[in-house]
Every structure is written in structure tokens, then in C-alpha cells.
Amino acid sequence: MRTNLILLLAITFLLGASSWKKPTATSTPNIVLIFMDDMGYGDLSCTGALDYQTPNIDKLGFEGIRFTNFLAAQAVCSASRAALMTGCYPNRVGIAGALNPAQKIGLNTDEVTIAEMLKQKGYATGIFGKWHLGHHKQFLPMQQGFDEYLGVPYSNDMWPVDFDGKPITDENDYRKKTYPVLPLIEGNEQKETITDLAGQDKLTTLYTERAVGFIRKNRNKPFFLYLPHSMVHVPLGASPKFKGKSKQGLFGDVMMEVDWSVGQIMKTLKENGLDKNTLVIFTSDNGPWLNFGNHAGSTGGLREGKGTVFEGGQRVPCLMRWTDTIPQGLICNQLTSTIDILPTLARICGTTLPKNKIDGVEILSLMKGNVNESPRKYFYYYYANNELRAVRRDNWKLMLPHKVERTYETVLPGNDGHGGKYGNIEVPLALYDLRRDAGEEYDVKEQNPAIVAELQKVADMAREDLGDALQKKEGKNVRPVGVLKE
């Protein structure tokens, strides 16, 4: 009897000690989504970056899966983020371009975000970084499913400060007339303002510290951590611990600090016994802003960059790690997109999908190693005010006639934080075989008339559903943007 009592007490103590040391893993994984700003396909060591290293980010792919054919939904800030949060093409939910401080619109609160979806399962939700889906209170993250928010409400260049860090004094400059000082918001209220480049230098570390605290605070419950960095959008900012550390100047320094940030997140997950039961996703909102020269990233040889529907504008790195579910070292070449993240998380976490139509497809089978499957067949490349500029089936891409207002091909870039001018080009109907021509240099429509005909039908399907401003067509299934309630 005495032996049984001692054994029972010992077991009770061990169970209590185990739960005290670290939380018990649940079948519902934690989600960490790290979203870069203007980081191109070639900006990681594992995708060819030069003169700096990104070992912590690369490790996500070595210990998980790296997608090589992963597309942002649109090649510009707000549109791309609306797509990520809702699983929809951004024009379906009424978001276009990059919202600025003068606008009175935002992501409609009737839309279901990833955060709102995961709260069905009791997830704690936090965002630390750039939001850019409406800066008025009714559109801020706390009204879109997040429990915590610290960050800037829009791009870090939307402020009345010149590239040299000095306040703009010219009253005719649109930045002076339109932009207030850059606010740092906590919850729903302005915490402080960012008035100079030194303030920008602090952002990556600030976001990281708050993200680490969020993980520790919620280690005993499932959580969704969204970390949308302000970098590497200009103006670039790096903390003193990283300035001057790379051989590529300030851009390399910033990338090294972001890599450090990823390392801090992974270290915290491991220290709290969470690294095996956490899905970590790392990707970017669009390609590099090439006319900023040495303050811009690299497309890794893809054509054009941010603001275009060429691959350099929309193809971005995507790495995912989830121990015991994603096999180590997987490479997936299938066509995938940021709009696929929401439905995939719904499948993983056992939540219901939004009642409204979404455009993403679930890619869990790819993540588990079935990389020869093709869950997504077609993709629509929209830009500007709902202009359908290209469509794709597998590796065939049909470029539709349109005008590019911000080409980088006919002009020289600026340097040291100052942007160069944009060029303009007329893009004709063209067909590219991306399997052997990722640079989109060789038009093969004459050799493949059947493919052209098929993709023109796909374009008609897109126009029927989502509309096309180039042909003055209204889509049947678009939903209204959120409008500020006066």
C-alpha cells in the first residue's frame, strides 16, 4: 500500500513538473506568418543573394519546404495584403494599389481574415508590423480579428520626410501636403510618431521583441503570430548592431537583421517547447522596387519588379517549416500563391472556410511531400484599377495587351535611397513558356496557337467573374471595399 502511494505521488509530481516546464503540444499547431515588404525572389542566400547571408531563413527551407513558383496575388502593398488575409484576389474584395493616409477606405470588416477564421478554434492572434489595409480605426487589426497590434498602419515612406532624413519644407511637395508624420500604433491608439530615419532603424527589432513576448505569453494555447515587416521597403532602416555588417551596404544590413529576427523567433519557439508544433511561413508581398538601385533587392533574374505583372513583380520566395508534417528539404515547383494560405490553414486547423467565395486552393498535400500534384491550374494577374494584364495555366503565361507605367527596363535606377524615374512601355499580346524562359524574353504564341486560344478563354472567365477595366467590364462576383463611416 505504501509503495503504491509513493508511486502515485511520484507520477503526480512528474506530470506536474512536466506541465510546469513547458506546455504540452496540441494537435492544433501554432502559426507564425512572416511577411516581408518588397523582398525579391533573389534576396535570400538560398535563392542567390550575394554579399550577405540569411542562414536562419534558409534553414526554414532546409528543415521544411521551399516553393520556387510562388506568387504574390498582386505586385503592390495593400492589394497583396488583402489577398493574404482573405484568400481572395484583392479586386474581389475591392482593394487596389497601395492605400495612402488621405484615403477613407479599407478592408471591409464583413470579410473574414485569417485571424478571424482561427479564432473559431480559440487562437490568440497578434500582429506586429505593417498593416496597410486601412488606417482608420474601423479598419485596424483589432477590428479584423487580432487581439494585439503594434506597428505602422501603412508604408514607411508615407511621411513628410525626404530620402536624406530631413523634413520636407516645400509646400508644393505632395508628401508635405498629403502625409502626416508616421504613426506607430498600439491597439487602436497612436503610441508615438516616427519622425526621422533613426526611428525607422528601430522597427525590425521592435517588431521582433514584441513577437517574442507574444509567443512567451501564449505558449500554453494555440496562437497565430503575423509578423509583416516594414522592411525592405524604402526608406531602409537597420539597428546599430547590424549597420555596416554586410558587403552589400544598407540593403544587406537590413536583410541580415531580418534574418536575425527569424532566428529570434525560432529560438523562442524552441525554448518554450513549441518549435515542433508550429507551422512557420516566410514569404513576401511582392518583388523588389528596382528603381531604388542599391537600396532595392533582386529578382534573381526574373523580368521587371514591383508594380508589374512580369514574374519579377509577383514571384517571391516562400519557405515553410512544420516538423514531423513537412519532410525536410522539399522543393516544390508547382504553381502556388499567397491566396492559398488561408484555405490551407483552414484545413490544417479544422476551421470552416468563409461563406463568401475565395480564390485560394488548399496546398497541404504539397507540404506533406506530394510535390508532383498540381492543386492550382490557373492564375490571374491583375494590377492597377482592376486591369487583367496576364493569365496563366501551369507554366504557360499569356501576357495581355496593356501599358506598363513603371517599367525599369528603359531607365537607370537611383541610389542611396533616392529612386530613379520610371519608364513606360506598351506590352503586346505574348505567350511565354516559363519552364524554359523564366525571364519572359521569347514570345512563342505563333508556335502555340491552341495554348493562346485556351488562355484567352481563361481571361474571359476572369473578366466574367472579376471584371477587367481594360475592357470596361464589371465583374459579377466582386464585393465592396470598406468605406469610412463619417
Disulfide bonds with the S-S distance in Angstrom:
none
